[in-house]
Amino acid sequence: MALEQHRQTAPVYAVQHALRVLEFVDTHGNGVTAEQLAKDLGVPLTYLNQLLAMLRRERYLGFLPGGGYVIGESLVMLGSAQHDQALSAKLQAILVELRDEVGAAVYFSRYDEGEVRIVDFADGPNAPKVNEWVDFRMAAHASAVGKCLLSQLDHKSRLEHLSRHRPARLTSRTEIDDRVLLTKLDRQPASVPTLDYQEYAVGTVCAAIPVTIGSTVACLALSMPFAEAHRLRPAVETLNERAAPVLLTMSI
């Protein structure tokens, strides 16, 4: 499966720096200060302190009583024999936190072996998930998740996907013209969320952002009732700001 050349976003840069921080801390078993990290990594201390705060919040780093950062319990668990269970638990915890922060159902999805796959999600009484009335694998042309994943593929791979899953009209707002769909996907900036205003299901709006490092095509998304559509853009801005922990978890 081929990918478009990645146009990196702020969360991707944050994760790249975070991984360097973790690698460096791992070489200092007795702890290392923020000042030393900033000097050795060539990262401004003000920016580094933001990364360190995120890494401590996610328990990838710990802090010694006498000063200095050390590897935290989350990183230890992800490096253990229980990696898969630890990864699943960590992802679910992040999604639940995001759900509560944005007040909407939140999803992590991947494009695996030519299909859209919802890996995990977090919903609740005040954050209902989308009613999957049509299999998401068959509706990539209409859903925010599907369009976000397809936008990360190259043109040939998109054509191949649409040849297997012919676009069908799911609502009056669904785009089914291949040429129009492909043009929109070609022009979708990586830094702009992919939106779905009742294209997949009447009464639901969704947004998705790419969370991709390396060859894995993935996205983070949210959905909410159409009556709350006025909250969609600020909610997805928060989602984008908080995407780094998801990216980091999937990169370790």
N, C-alpha and C positions, 0 to 999 in steps of 0.2 A: 504494500500500500504506500503510495507516494504522498508526500506532504508539500504544502505550499511553503515557500521560504518564510520563516517565522519573523513577524514584526513584533519584537518583544515589548511587553507591557511592564508597568511599574512592579506588579507582584512578581513577575519573572525575575527582574533585576534584584528584588529584595531577597528572593530565594537563593539566587546565585551567591549573593554576599553571605546569607545565612549559612549556607553549606560550607563556605570557606571559614566562617567563624567556628562552626562545629568541628571541622577538621583540625583547625589550629588549637582549639581548646583541648581536643582529644590528645594532643601531643604534650600537654602540660598537666600531668596528673595531680600536681599540688596546687593547681589554680592559676589563673592569669587575670590581670586587671584589664578594665576597659581601655585604659590609657595605653597599655602595652599592645592590646589587640589593634587599636586604631593605628598605632605607629607601624606595627609589623605588616598589617594588611593594607595600609594606605587608604583607610576609610575615615572620613571626617567623624570626630567623636560624637557630634550631635546626631548624625544619622545612625552611627553605630549604637548609640544608647537606645534608639527606637527598636532596632533589631534585637538587641539584648533583652529589652522589656518583653517583646513578643516571644522570644525563645524561652524566657523564664516562665511566662504565662502558660505556654504550651508544655512546660516541664521538659524541654529539651536541654536546658541548662539549669544547674543549681548554683547557689551562691554560698561560699564559705563564710562562717561567722567573722573570721579575721579579714575578709576581703578576698576577692578573686572568684572567677567563674570556673565551674567544673561541669562535666557531662551530667545531664539529668536523667531521671528515671524513665521518661518516655523514650529517649534515645537508647537506653540500655535494653528496654523491652523490645524495641523494634530490631535490635541487633541480636536478639536471643533466638532460641529454637522455636519460641512461640510467636515468631514474626507475623504470620498471617492473622492470628487471633488479635495480636496487639494492634496491627494495622486497621483491622475492622473496627475494633473498639475505639481507637483514636479518631478515625474518620467519623463514626457515629457521634462521638462527643462533640466534635467540631461542628457538625451539621446541626445538632440540637442547639448549640450556643448561637449559631448564625440564625436559626429559626426564631429564637427568642429575641434576638437583636433586631431583625428586620420585620418581624411580625408576619411571616409568610412561610409556606412550605418551601423547603430547600432541598435540592437534588445534586448528587454528583454522578456524572454520566461519562461513559467512554464509547469510542467507536472501536469495537472488537470484531475482527474477522469479517468485516463488511457489514456489520449490523450496529444499530443504536442500542446501547445497553444502559439501563439505569442501575448503577452499582449500589447506591444507597440513597436514602432520603430521610428527612425528619419533618413530620407534620404534627398536628395537634388540633384540639377543638377550635382554637382561634386561628389556626393556620392550616386550612384544609388542603389536601393534595389534589392534583388534577384527577378527575375521573377518567381512567384509561379506557374509554369506550371504543377506541380503535388502537390496536397494538402499536406501541411507539415505534417498533421496527418498521412498520408499514407507513409511518406518517412523518418521516424526517422532513419532508417538504413543507409541513404545516407547523410543526412545533418549534419553539425557540431552541430547545435542546438539539433537535435534529439539524436545524439550519446552522447552529453554531458549530456542530461537529463537521458537517459537510463543508463549511467555509474554510476549515483547516486542511482539507484535502486538495489535491491538484485537480485540474479540469477533467482529465481523463478518468480519475477515480469518481468524481461526481457524476459524470455521464454513466459510468458503469453502475453506480448505485441506483440512479433514476431508471435505468433500463430494467433492473430487477424489481424495483418498487415503484411502479408507475404512479405518478401523482393523481390522487383522487380528490374530488371536492368534498370536504368534510363540513364546511360551513359556507355561507355566502361570501366570506372574506378569504377563503383558501385560494392561493395561486396555484394553478395547475399547468400553466404554459412552461415547458422546459426552458425555452429561451429566456423568458423573463426571470425564472428562478435562477438560472445559471448566471445571468447578468448581475442579479442582486448578490449572489454569493461571491462573485468575482470582486465586487465593489465593497464588500463588508470589511471595514477596518477592524483590526484585532483589538483596538482600544475602545471600540464602540459596542455596547451590548446588542445582541440579537434579540429582537422583540417578536412577540406573538400576541396580537390583539384579536382574540376570538377566531384565529385561523384554524386551530385544532379543535376547540370546543367552545360552543356558545356559553357565555357567562364567565369565562376565565381568560386572564391575561398572564403572560409569562415573559421572562427575560433570562438570557444566558450569556455568560462570559467564558472565553477560553481559559483553561488552566492547563497549559501544555508545556512540558519540558522534554526534550529529546524526541523520541519517536512515538510517544503516547499521545493520542488525540483524545482530549477530555474537555469537560466543561462543568461549570458550577451554575446552577439555575435556581430560580424561584418562581412561584406562581401564587396568584391571589384572585379572589372574585372580581369580576368586572366592576362591581360597585365601588371597589377600592382602587381602581386604576390610577387615581391621582397620586397614590403612594408608590407607584411602580418605579419611577425614575430615582427618587431618593433612596428607595430600598435597594435598587441594584447598584447605586453608587457605594452604599455601605458594603454590599456583597463584594464589590471589586476591591475596596479597601482592605477587606478581611480575607481575601483569597489566598494570601501568602501561606497561612498555616496549612491549607489543603494542599497547595503545591509542594510545600516542604515535606509533608507527611508522605505524599506519593513519590517523592524523590529519594527518600532514605531507604 
